[in-house]
């Protein structure tokens, strides 16, 4: 036949591209994502977002959550039972106090001791000992007393001011006087 035919070989298909090791572009993309994740982690405190309608509260902080819950409680206070409102307000006040000063400072306080502690630690100067009696009396009072509902609304506002005043002080410490 033809000379050299014995040396010819059949045509082979192209092998697939291996998935490992990845190409240079994938290594660069991985390095960029890791660098971005490190920068976000490193500067996470500076990246907190402040919502314009409530300029004193930082999203994701306990103050933001407390302010949101207090606003929600204030909206529901007119339609729900005053005993339920007093219970929720009491729980929120306890949470706010523990977030500010720790569990050891206030977790075991009850009755007049709790109101005196609130008055002593409230930076807005609200008179909790005298005006906060509704927190102690409403759970045991007859239902649907409109006077008690107004007192609870006043206490919700005072708790909101407590959270807001503390945040303003914190902001003032962060910003130097110009």
C-alpha positions, 0 to 999 in steps of 0.5 A: 500500500502506501509507504509509512501508513503503519506510523499513522494513528487515529484522530483523538478528541480534545480532552476537557478542561480540568476544574482544578487548579482554577485559572488565574482569574478565579484566584484573583476573584477569591482574593478580592472577596476575602479582602473585602470580607476582611475590610468589612469585618475590620471596619464594621463599627464605622459601617453602621447605618443611621436611618434618617427618620430616627437619627439617634438610633443605629440599626442593629443596636439594642437601642434601635430594637428598644426604640422600635419595640417602644414605638410599637407598644405605644401604638398598641397601648390604646387598643390592648388591655392595660395589664398586658401593656404594663407587662410588656413595658416592664419587660422592655424596661428590664431589658433596656436596664440590663443592656445599659448596665448589666444583669447584676445591676438590676435583674433582682430588683422588684417593687419600690427598689426597682422604681428607685433604681430606675429613677437613679439611673435615668439620665433624663431625670424622670421621676420613676418613684412617684410617677412609675407606680402604675408599673406596680399597680396596674397588673393587680388593678381592675381592667379598662381604667383609662387613667391607667392607660394614660399613665402607661403612655407617659411611662412608655414616653419616659422609657423612650426618652431614656433610650434616646438621651443615652444615644445623644450622649454617646453621639456627643462623645463621638463628635468633637466640638467644632 
